Amino acid sequence: MILDTFFRGRVLRDTPPAMALTSKRLEFLQKLTSSGSRDPFAWYGLAMEYRGLERWEEALATFETLRETSPDYVAMYLMCGQMLEQMGRLDEARAWLASGVEQARKKGDTHALGELEGVLGGLALGGLA
């Protein structure tokens, strides 16, 4: 079945549902977080959904909200850092990744620490990870 989706001024054929500007999952997560939920997984899910839909500024704002309420939620630092890198905002990406390294060390999360340091090292060398 061919899907005709109007996206950023052009029609895309065979666009998978995940690439639409919105989704049922997004609507659910928006309701959940707007109802006052402080569950970090819900906020992380919302940020990741925005990221997956390439709604970058909304993803960043959601990651920032999550960082304010749950600074020890280590996964967000890698995901937000990689998103910022993809957007070409390398200084911000480095800052997020460095904060993630600090939080991973505090938690003793060696797996996340290794991933964060790997991506951060790639940015320090001037390359894209």
N, CA, C and O atoms as a GROMACS GRO file, in nm:
protein
  516
    1MET      N    1   0.084  -0.118   0.000
    1MET     CA    2   0.000   0.000   0.000
    1MET      C    3   0.088   0.125   0.000
    1MET      O    4   0.185   0.132   0.076
    2ILE      N    5   0.057   0.219  -0.081
    2ILE     CA    6   0.135   0.342  -0.090
    2ILE      C    7   0.072   0.446   0.001
    2ILE      O    8  -0.048   0.475  -0.008
    3LEU      N    9   0.154   0.501   0.087
    3LEU     CA   10   0.110   0.608   0.175
    3LEU      C   11   0.159   0.738   0.119
    3LEU      O   12   0.278   0.754   0.091
    4ASP      N   13   0.070   0.832   0.101
    4ASP     CA   14   0.110   0.966   0.058
    4ASP      C   15   0.108   1.054   0.182
    4ASP      O   16   0.003   1.080   0.240
    5THR      N   17   0.225   1.100   0.221
    5THR     CA   18   0.237   1.182   0.341
    5THR      C   19   0.297   1.315   0.303
    5THR      O   20   0.404   1.321   0.242
    6PHE      N   21   0.230   1.421   0.338
    6PHE     CA   22   0.283   1.553   0.313
    6PHE      C   23   0.377   1.587   0.426
    6PHE      O   24   0.336   1.593   0.542
    7PHE      N   25   0.503   1.609   0.394
    7PHE     CA   26   0.604   1.630   0.496
    7PHE      C   27   0.702   1.735   0.448
    7PHE      O   28   0.771   1.715   0.348
    8ARG      N   29   0.709   1.847   0.521
    8ARG     CA   30   0.803   1.955   0.490
    8ARG      C   31   0.797   1.998   0.344
    8ARG      O   32   0.899   2.016   0.279
    9GLY      N   33   0.675   2.015   0.295
    9GLY     CA   34   0.658   2.070   0.162
    9GLY      C   35   0.673   1.972   0.047
    9GLY      O   36   0.672   2.013  -0.069
   10ARG      N   37   0.686   1.844   0.077
   10ARG     CA   38   0.695   1.747  -0.033
   10ARG      C   39   0.617   1.622   0.005
   10ARG      O   40   0.593   1.596   0.123
   11VAL      N   41   0.578   1.548  -0.093
   11VAL     CA   42   0.504   1.425  -0.071
   11VAL      C   43   0.604   1.309  -0.069
   11VAL      O   44   0.684   1.294  -0.160
   12LEU      N   45   0.596   1.230   0.036
   12LEU     CA   46   0.682   1.113   0.047
   12LEU      C   47   0.597   0.989   0.029
   12LEU      O   48   0.492   0.976   0.091
   13ARG      N   49   0.639   0.899  -0.054
   13ARG     CA   50   0.565   0.776  -0.077
   13ARG      C   51   0.628   0.666   0.008
   13ARG      O   52   0.748   0.664   0.033
   14ASP      N   53   0.541   0.575   0.051
   14ASP     CA   54   0.584   0.462   0.133
   14ASP      C   55   0.654   0.504   0.262
   14ASP      O   56   0.748   0.439   0.307
   15THR      N   57   0.607   0.613   0.321
   15THR     CA   58   0.664   0.659   0.446
   15THR      C   59   0.616   0.569   0.559
   15THR      O   60   0.495   0.554   0.578
   16PRO      N   61   0.708   0.508   0.634
   16PRO     CA   62   0.664   0.424   0.744
   16PRO      C   63   0.594   0.508   0.850
   16PRO      O   64   0.624   0.627   0.865
   17PRO      N   65   0.500   0.448   0.924
   17PRO     CA   66   0.426   0.523   1.024
   17PRO      C   67   0.515   0.594   1.126
   17PRO      O   68   0.478   0.700   1.175
   18ALA      N   69   0.631   0.538   1.158
   18ALA     CA   70   0.719   0.600   1.257
   18ALA      C   71   0.772   0.734   1.210
   18ALA      O   72   0.817   0.814   1.292
   19MET      N   73   0.768   0.761   1.080
   19MET     CA   74   0.822   0.887   1.029
   19MET      C   75   0.714   0.995   1.017
   19MET      O   76   0.744   1.106   0.973
   20ALA      N   77   0.593   0.965   1.053
   20ALA     CA   78   0.489   1.068   1.051
   20ALA      C   79   0.525   1.172   1.156
   20ALA      O   80   0.607   1.146   1.244
   21LEU      N   81   0.464   1.291   1.148
   21LEU     CA   82   0.494   1.397   1.244
   21LEU      C   83   0.438   1.367   1.382
   21LEU      O   84   0.479   1.430   1.479
   22THR      N   85   0.348   1.274   1.392
   22THR     CA   86   0.291   1.236   1.521
   22THR      C   87   0.263   1.087   1.519
   22THR      O   88   0.268   1.023   1.414
   23SER      N   89   0.235   1.034   1.634
   23SER     CA   90   0.206   0.892   1.645
   23SER      C   91   0.117   0.868   1.766
   23SER      O   92   0.105   0.954   1.854
   24LYS      N   93   0.055   0.753   1.770
   24LYS     CA   94  -0.028   0.718   1.886
   24LYS      C   95   0.058   0.710   2.011
   24LYS      O   96   0.015   0.751   2.119
   25ARG      N   97   0.180   0.658   1.998
   25ARG     CA   98   0.270   0.649   2.113
   25ARG      C   99   0.302   0.789   2.164
   25ARG      O  100   0.305   0.812   2.285
   26LEU      N  101   0.326   0.883   2.071
   26LEU     CA  102   0.354   1.021   2.110
   26LEU      C  103   0.235   1.080   2.186
   26LEU      O  104   0.252   1.141   2.291
   27GLU      N  105   0.117   1.060   2.132
   27GLU     CA  106  -0.003   1.113   2.198
   27GLU      C  107  -0.018   1.055   2.338
   27GLU      O  108  -0.052   1.128   2.431
   28PHE      N  109   0.006   0.926   2.354
   28PHE     CA  110  -0.003   0.862   2.485
   28PHE      C  111   0.099   0.922   2.582
   28PHE      O  112   0.065   0.955   2.695
   29LEU      N  113   0.225   0.936   2.537
   29LEU     CA  114   0.330   0.988   2.623
   29LEU      C  115   0.307   1.135   2.658
   29LEU      O  116   0.338   1.178   2.770
   30GLN      N  117   0.253   1.212   2.565
   30GLN     CA  118   0.220   1.352   2.594
   30GLN      C  119   0.113   1.360   2.702
   30GLN      O  120   0.123   1.442   2.793
   31LYS      N  121   0.011   1.276   2.692
   31LYS     CA  122  -0.094   1.274   2.795
   31LYS      C  123  -0.036   1.234   2.930
   31LYS      O  124  -0.066   1.296   3.032
   32LEU      N  125   0.046   1.131   2.929
   32LEU     CA  126   0.104   1.080   3.053
   32LEU      C  127   0.189   1.186   3.122
   32LEU      O  128   0.174   1.208   3.243
   33THR      N  129   0.276   1.252   3.048
   33THR     CA  130   0.365   1.351   3.109
   33THR      C  131   0.291   1.480   3.143
   33THR      O  132   0.326   1.547   3.241
   34SER      N  133   0.191   1.517   3.065
   34SER     CA  134   0.118   1.640   3.095
   34SER      C  135   0.022   1.623   3.212
   34SER      O  136  -0.028   1.721   3.267
   35SER      N  137  -0.003   1.498   3.250
   35SER     CA  138  -0.091   1.473   3.365
   35SER      C  139  -0.016   1.485   3.497
   35SER      O  140  -0.072   1.461   3.604
   36GLY      N  141   0.111   1.522   3.490
   36GLY     CA  142   0.189   1.544   3.611
   36GLY      C  143   0.280   1.428   3.647
   36GLY      O  144   0.341   1.429   3.755
   37SER      N  145   0.292   1.330   3.561
   37SER     CA  146   0.379   1.217   3.588
   37SER      C  147   0.524   1.264   3.603
   37SER      O  148   0.573   1.344   3.524
   38ARG      N  149   0.589   1.214   3.706
   38ARG     CA  150   0.731   1.243   3.726
   38ARG      C  151   0.815   1.120   3.696
   38ARG      O  152   0.934   1.116   3.728
   39ASP      N  153   0.753   1.020   3.635
   39ASP     CA  154   0.822   0.896   3.601
   39ASP      C  155   0.928   0.926   3.494
   39ASP      O  156   0.894   0.965   3.383
   40PRO      N  157   1.055   0.908   3.528
   40PRO     CA  158   1.159   0.943   3.430
   40PRO      C  159   1.151   0.861   3.302
   40PRO      O  160   1.187   0.910   3.195
   41PHE      N  161   1.103   0.738   3.311
   41PHE     CA  162   1.092   0.656   3.191
   41PHE      C  163   0.989   0.714   3.093
   41PHE      O  164   1.008   0.707   2.972
   42ALA      N  165   0.881   0.772   3.145
   42ALA     CA  166   0.781   0.835   3.059
   42ALA      C  167   0.840   0.957   2.988
   42ALA      O  168   0.817   0.977   2.869
   43TRP      N  169   0.916   1.037   3.061
   43TRP     CA  170   0.978   1.156   3.001
   43TRP      C  171   1.085   1.117   2.900
   43TRP      O  172   1.096   1.178   2.794
   44TYR      N  173   1.162   1.015   2.933
   44TYR     CA  174   1.263   0.964   2.840
   44TYR      C  175   1.195   0.911   2.714
   44TYR      O  176   1.240   0.938   2.602
   45GLY      N  177   1.088   0.836   2.732
   45GLY     CA  178   1.013   0.784   2.618
   45GLY      C  179   0.960   0.896   2.529
   45GLY      O  180   0.965   0.886   2.407
   46LEU      N  181   0.911   1.003   2.592
   46LEU     CA  182   0.860   1.117   2.515
   46LEU      C  183   0.973   1.184   2.437
   46LEU      O  184   0.956   1.216   2.319
   47ALA      N  185   1.086   1.204   2.502
   47ALA     CA  186   1.200   1.265   2.432
   47ALA      C  187   1.245   1.178   2.315
   47ALA      O  188   1.273   1.229   2.207
   48MET      N  189   1.250   1.048   2.338
   48MET     CA  190   1.292   0.957   2.232
   48MET      C  191   1.191   0.952   2.117
   48MET      O  192   1.229   0.939   2.001
   49GLU      N  193   1.065   0.964   2.149
   49GLU     CA  194   0.962   0.965   2.045
   49GLU      C  195   0.977   1.091   1.959
   49GLU      O  196   0.972   1.084   1.836
   50TYR      N  197   0.995   1.206   2.024
   50TYR     CA  198   1.020   1.330   1.949
   50TYR      C  199   1.145   1.314   1.863
   50TYR      O  200   1.146   1.354   1.746
   51ARG      N  201   1.249   1.257   1.920
   51ARG     CA  202   1.374   1.236   1.846
   51ARG      C  203   1.350   1.148   1.724
   51ARG      O  204   1.398   1.179   1.615
   52GLY      N  205   1.277   1.041   1.742
   52GLY     CA  206   1.249   0.950   1.632
   52GLY      C  207   1.167   1.014   1.521
   52GLY      O  208   1.177   0.976   1.405
   53LEU      N  209   1.085   1.112   1.559
   53LEU     CA  210   1.003   1.183   1.462
   53LEU      C  211   1.076   1.305   1.405
   53LEU      O  212   1.020   1.382   1.327
   54GLU      N  213   1.203   1.321   1.445
   54GLU     CA  214   1.286   1.433   1.402
   54GLU      C  215   1.228   1.568   1.442
   54GLU      O  216   1.242   1.667   1.370
   55ARG      N  217   1.163   1.569   1.556
   55ARG     CA  218   1.112   1.693   1.614
   55ARG      C  219   1.216   1.735   1.719
   55ARG      O  220   1.194   1.728   1.840
   56TRP      N  221   1.331   1.780   1.667
   56TRP     CA  222   1.452   1.800   1.747
   56TRP      C  223   1.435   1.894   1.865
   56TRP      O  224   1.475   1.861   1.977
   57GLU      N  225   1.378   2.010   1.843
   57GLU     CA  226   1.368   2.109   1.951
   57GLU      C  227   1.276   2.059   2.063
   57GLU      O  228   1.303   2.084   2.181
   58GLU      N  229   1.170   1.990   2.027
   58GLU     CA  230   1.082   1.933   2.130
   58GLU      C  231   1.153   1.821   2.205
   58GLU      O  232   1.135   1.806   2.326
   59ALA      N  233   1.232   1.743   2.134
   59ALA     CA  234   1.310   1.638   2.199
   59ALA      C  235   1.409   1.700   2.297
   59ALA      O  236   1.421   1.654   2.411
   60LEU      N  237   1.479   1.803   2.254
   60LEU     CA  238   1.577   1.869   2.340
   60LEU      C  239   1.510   1.927   2.464
   60LEU      O  240   1.561   1.910   2.576
   61ALA      N  241   1.399   1.994   2.447
   61ALA     CA  242   1.327   2.051   2.562
   61ALA      C  243   1.284   1.942   2.659
   61ALA      O  244   1.287   1.962   2.781
   62THR      N  245   1.244   1.827   2.607
   62THR     CA  246   1.201   1.717   2.692
   62THR      C  247   1.321   1.654   2.763
   62THR      O  248   1.312   1.621   2.882
   63PHE      N  249   1.432   1.638   2.693
   63PHE     CA  250   1.554   1.590   2.759
   63PHE      C  251   1.596   1.687   2.870
   63PHE      O  252   1.638   1.643   2.977
   64GLU      N  253   1.585   1.817   2.846
   64GLU     CA  254   1.622   1.916   2.947
   64GLU      C  255   1.532   1.907   3.069
   64GLU      O  256   1.580   1.918   3.182
   65THR      N  257   1.402   1.887   3.048
   65THR     CA  258   1.310   1.868   3.159
   65THR      C  259   1.347   1.744   3.239
   65THR      O  260   1.348   1.747   3.362
   66LEU      N  261   1.378   1.637   3.170
   66LEU     CA  262   1.418   1.513   3.237
   66LEU      C  263   1.547   1.535   3.316
   66LEU      O  264   1.560   1.485   3.428
   67ARG      N  265   1.642   1.608   3.260
   67ARG     CA  266   1.768   1.634   3.330
   67ARG      C  267   1.744   1.713   3.459
   67ARG      O  268   1.812   1.690   3.559
   68GLU      N  269   1.648   1.806   3.456
   68GLU     CA  270   1.617   1.885   3.575
   68GLU      C  271   1.555   1.800   3.685
   68GLU      O  272   1.585   1.819   3.803
   69THR      N  273   1.470   1.706   3.648
   69THR     CA  274   1.398   1.627   3.748
   69THR      C  275   1.468   1.497   3.785
   69THR      O  276   1.452   1.449   3.897
   70SER      N  277   1.545   1.440   3.694
   70SER     CA  278   1.611   1.311   3.718
   70SER      C  279   1.751   1.312   3.657
   70SER      O  280   1.778   1.242   3.559
   71PRO      N  281   1.842   1.391   3.716
   71PRO     CA  282   1.975   1.404   3.656
   71PRO      C  283   2.054   1.273   3.654
   71PRO      O  284   2.154   1.264   3.583
   72ASP      N  285   2.012   1.174   3.729
   72ASP     CA  286   2.084   1.046   3.732
   72ASP      C  287   2.031   0.946   3.630
   72ASP      O  288   2.074   0.830   3.630
   73TYR      N  289   1.938   0.987   3.543
   73TYR     CA  290   1.886   0.900   3.438
   73TYR      C  291   1.987   0.902   3.323
   73TYR      O  292   1.974   0.981   3.230
   74VAL      N  293   2.086   0.815   3.331
   74VAL     CA  294   2.206   0.821   3.248
   74VAL      C  295   2.179   0.805   3.098
   74VAL      O  296   2.246   0.870   3.017
   75ALA      N  297   2.084   0.724   3.060
   75ALA     CA  298   2.060   0.698   2.917
   75ALA      C  299   2.031   0.825   2.838
   75ALA      O  300   2.064   0.833   2.720
   76MET      N  301   1.970   0.923   2.902
   76MET     CA  302   1.932   1.045   2.829
   76MET      C  303   2.054   1.120   2.777
   76MET      O  304   2.047   1.183   2.672
   77TYR      N  305   2.165   1.113   2.850
   77TYR     CA  306   2.283   1.190   2.810
   77TYR      C  307   2.339   1.141   2.677
   77TYR      O  308   2.377   1.220   2.591
   78LEU      N  309   2.344   1.011   2.660
   78LEU     CA  310   2.394   0.955   2.535
   78LEU      C  311   2.299   0.986   2.420
   78LEU      O  312   2.342   1.030   2.314
   79MET      N  313   2.170   0.964   2.443
   79MET     CA  314   2.072   0.985   2.336
   79MET      C  315   2.063   1.132   2.295
   79MET      O  316   2.056   1.164   2.176
   80CYS      N  317   2.064   1.221   2.393
   80CYS     CA  318   2.058   1.364   2.362
   80CYS      C  319   2.189   1.410   2.298
   80CYS      O  320   2.187   1.488   2.203
   81GLY      N  321   2.301   1.361   2.349
   81GLY     CA  322   2.430   1.397   2.290
   81GLY      C  323   2.441   1.355   2.145
   81GLY      O  324   2.488   1.431   2.060
   82GLN      N  325   2.396   1.233   2.116
   82GLN     CA  326   2.400   1.186   1.977
   82GLN      C  327   2.305   1.266   1.888
   82GLN      O  328   2.337   1.294   1.772
   83MET      N  329   2.189   1.302   1.942
   83MET     CA  330   2.095   1.382   1.864
   83MET      C  331   2.156   1.519   1.833
   83MET      O  332   2.148   1.566   1.719
   84LEU      N  333   2.216   1.582   1.932
   84LEU     CA  334   2.278   1.713   1.911
   84LEU      C  335   2.393   1.704   1.811
   84LEU      O  336   2.413   1.793   1.729
   85GLU      N  337   2.468   1.596   1.818
   85GLU     CA  338   2.575   1.573   1.720
   85GLU      C  339   2.517   1.565   1.580
   85GLU      O  340   2.569   1.626   1.486
   86GLN      N  341   2.409   1.490   1.567
   86GLN     CA  342   2.342   1.475   1.437
   86GLN      C  343   2.293   1.610   1.385
   86GLN      O  344   2.291   1.633   1.264
   87MET      N  345   2.253   1.698   1.476
   87MET     CA  346   2.205   1.830   1.439
   87MET      C  347   2.320   1.927   1.409
   87MET      O  348   2.296   2.039   1.364
   88GLY      N  349   2.443   1.884   1.433
   88GLY     CA  350   2.558   1.971   1.410
   88GLY      C  351   2.588   2.065   1.526
   88GLY      O  352   2.667   2.157   1.510
   89ARG      N  353   2.527   2.042   1.639
   89ARG     CA  354   2.547   2.127   1.757
   89ARG      C  355   2.650   2.058   1.848
   89ARG      O  356   2.616   2.007   1.956
   90LEU      N  357   2.774   2.058   1.803
   90LEU     CA  358   2.878   1.976   1.864
   90LEU      C  359   2.916   2.020   2.004
   90LEU      O  360   2.943   1.935   2.090
   91ASP      N  361   2.921   2.150   2.030
   91ASP     CA  362   2.955   2.195   2.165
   91ASP      C  363   2.850   2.149   2.266
   91ASP      O  364   2.884   2.104   2.376
   92GLU      N  365   2.723   2.160   2.229
   92GLU     CA  366   2.616   2.114   2.318
   92GLU      C  367   2.622   1.963   2.335
   92GLU      O  368   2.598   1.912   2.444
   93ALA      N  369   2.654   1.892   2.228
   93ALA     CA  370   2.666   1.747   2.235
   93ALA      C  371   2.775   1.709   2.334
   93ALA      O  372   2.756   1.620   2.418
   94ARG      N  373   2.890   1.775   2.324
   94ARG     CA  374   3.001   1.747   2.416
   94ARG      C  375   2.960   1.771   2.561
   94ARG      O  376   2.992   1.693   2.650
   95ALA      N  377   2.888   1.881   2.584
   95ALA     CA  378   2.846   1.914   2.721
   95ALA      C  379   2.753   1.807   2.777
   95ALA      O  380   2.768   1.766   2.892
   96TRP      N  381   2.657   1.763   2.696
   96TRP     CA  382   2.564   1.658   2.741
   96TRP      C  383   2.640   1.528   2.768
   96TRP      O  384   2.618   1.463   2.870
   97LEU      N  385   2.728   1.491   2.678
   97LEU     CA  386   2.803   1.367   2.694
   97LEU      C  387   2.894   1.373   2.817
   97LEU      O  388   2.905   1.275   2.891
   98ALA      N  389   2.960   1.486   2.839
   98ALA     CA  390   3.047   1.501   2.956
   98ALA      C  391   2.966   1.492   3.086
   98ALA      O  392   3.010   1.431   3.183
   99SER      N  393   2.847   1.551   3.087
   99SER     CA  394   2.760   1.538   3.204
   99SER      C  395   2.719   1.393   3.224
   99SER      O  396   2.708   1.346   3.338
  100GLY      N  397   2.696   1.323   3.115
  100GLY     CA  398   2.660   1.182   3.123
  100GLY      C  399   2.773   1.098   3.180
  100GLY      O  400   2.749   1.006   3.258
  101VAL      N  401   2.895   1.130   3.140
  101VAL     CA  402   3.012   1.059   3.194
  101VAL      C  403   3.016   1.077   3.345
  101VAL      O  404   3.038   0.981   3.419
  102GLU      N  405   2.997   1.198   3.390
  102GLU     CA  406   2.998   1.228   3.534
  102GLU      C  407   2.888   1.149   3.607
  102GLU      O  408   2.914   1.090   3.712
  103GLN      N  409   2.768   1.149   3.551
  103GLN     CA  410   2.657   1.077   3.616
  103GLN      C  411   2.680   0.926   3.615
  103GLN      O  412   2.649   0.858   3.712
  104ALA      N  413   2.733   0.874   3.505
  104ALA     CA  414   2.760   0.730   3.496
  104ALA      C  415   2.864   0.689   3.600
  104ALA      O  416   2.854   0.583   3.661
  105ARG      N  417   2.965   0.773   3.618
  105ARG     CA  418   3.067   0.745   3.720
  105ARG      C  419   3.006   0.744   3.860
  105ARG      O  420   3.034   0.655   3.940
  106LYS      N  421   2.920   0.843   3.888
  106LYS     CA  422   2.854   0.850   4.019
  106LYS      C  423   2.773   0.724   4.047
  106LYS      O  424   2.772   0.673   4.159
  107LYS      N  425   2.705   0.674   3.943
  107LYS     CA  426   2.620   0.555   3.959
  107LYS      C  427   2.698   0.424   3.950
  107LYS      O  428   2.647   0.319   3.985
  108GLY      N  429   2.820   0.431   3.904
  108GLY     CA  430   2.898   0.309   3.884
  108GLY      C  431   2.850   0.228   3.764
  108GLY      O  432   2.866   0.106   3.760
  109ASP      N  433   2.792   0.297   3.666
  109ASP     CA  434   2.738   0.232   3.546
  109ASP      C  435   2.849   0.226   3.441
  109ASP      O  436   2.863   0.316   3.358
  110THR      N  437   2.929   0.119   3.447
  110THR     CA  438   3.045   0.109   3.358
  110THR      C  439   3.007   0.091   3.211
  110THR      O  440   3.078   0.138   3.122
  111HIS      N  441   2.896   0.024   3.185
  111HIS     CA  442   2.853   0.006   3.045
  111HIS      C  443   2.821   0.141   2.982
  111HIS      O  444   2.872   0.174   2.875
  112ALA      N  445   2.736   0.219   3.049
  112ALA     CA  446   2.700   0.351   2.997
  112ALA      C  447   2.823   0.441   2.990
  112ALA      O  448   2.839   0.518   2.896
  113LEU      N  449   2.909   0.431   3.089
  113LEU     CA  450   3.030   0.511   3.092
  113LEU      C  451   3.115   0.485   2.967
  113LEU      O  452   3.164   0.579   2.904
  114GLY      N  453   3.131   0.358   2.932
  114GLY     CA  454   3.208   0.323   2.813
  114GLY      C  455   3.148   0.379   2.686
  114GLY      O  456   3.219   0.429   2.599
  115GLU      N  457   3.016   0.370   2.675
  115GLU     CA  458   2.949   0.423   2.554
  115GLU      C  459   2.963   0.574   2.546
  115GLU      O  460   2.996   0.629   2.441
  116LEU      N  461   2.939   0.641   2.659
  116LEU     CA  462   2.948   0.787   2.662
  116LEU      C  463   3.090   0.833   2.629
  116LEU      O  464   3.108   0.926   2.550
  117GLU      N  465   3.190   0.770   2.689
  117GLU     CA  466   3.328   0.808   2.663
  117GLU      C  467   3.367   0.782   2.518
  117GLU      O  468   3.443   0.859   2.459
  118GLY      N  469   3.315   0.675   2.460
  118GLY     CA  470   3.344   0.645   2.320
  118GLY      C  471   3.292   0.752   2.226
  118GLY      O  472   3.363   0.797   2.136
  119VAL      N  473   3.169   0.793   2.246
  119VAL     CA  474   3.110   0.897   2.160
  119VAL      C  475   3.180   1.030   2.186
  119VAL      O  476   3.210   1.104   2.092
  120LEU      N  477   3.204   1.061   2.313
  120LEU     CA  478   3.271   1.186   2.348
  120LEU      C  479   3.412   1.190   2.288
  120LEU      O  480   3.457   1.294   2.239
  121GLY      N  481   3.481   1.079   2.293
  121GLY     CA  482   3.616   1.071   2.234
  121GLY      C  483   3.612   1.096   2.084
  121GLY      O  484   3.700   1.163   2.030
  122GLY      N  485   3.511   1.044   2.017
  122GLY     CA  486   3.496   1.069   1.874
  122GLY      C  487   3.474   1.215   1.842
  122GLY      O  488   3.524   1.267   1.743
  123LEU      N  489   3.398   1.283   1.929
  123LEU     CA  490   3.375   1.427   1.908
  123LEU      C  491   3.502   1.506   1.938
  123LEU      O  492   3.531   1.604   1.870
  124ALA      N  493   3.577   1.463   2.039
  124ALA     CA  494   3.701   1.533   2.074
  124ALA      C  495   3.801   1.528   1.960
  124ALA      O  496   3.882   1.620   1.942
  125LEU      N  497   3.796   1.420   1.883
  125LEU     CA  498   3.886   1.407   1.768
  125LEU      C  499   3.835   1.483   1.646
  125LEU      O  500   3.900   1.486   1.541
  126GLY      N  501   3.717   1.544   1.662
  126GLY     CA  502   3.662   1.622   1.553
  126GLY      C  503   3.579   1.543   1.455
  126GLY      O  504   3.527   1.598   1.358
  127GLY      N  505   3.566   1.412   1.478
  127GLY     CA  506   3.487   1.329   1.390
  127GLY      C  507   3.348   1.307   1.444
  127GLY      O  508   3.320   1.336   1.561
  128LEU      N  509   3.263   1.258   1.362
  128LEU     CA  510   3.128   1.223   1.405
  128LEU      C  511   3.129   1.076   1.441
  128LEU      O  512   3.174   0.992   1.364
  129ALA      N  513   3.078   1.046   1.561
  129ALA     CA  514   3.077   0.907   1.608
  129ALA      C  515   2.973   0.825   1.536
  129ALA      O  516   2.960   0.706   1.564
   0.00000   0.00000   0.00000
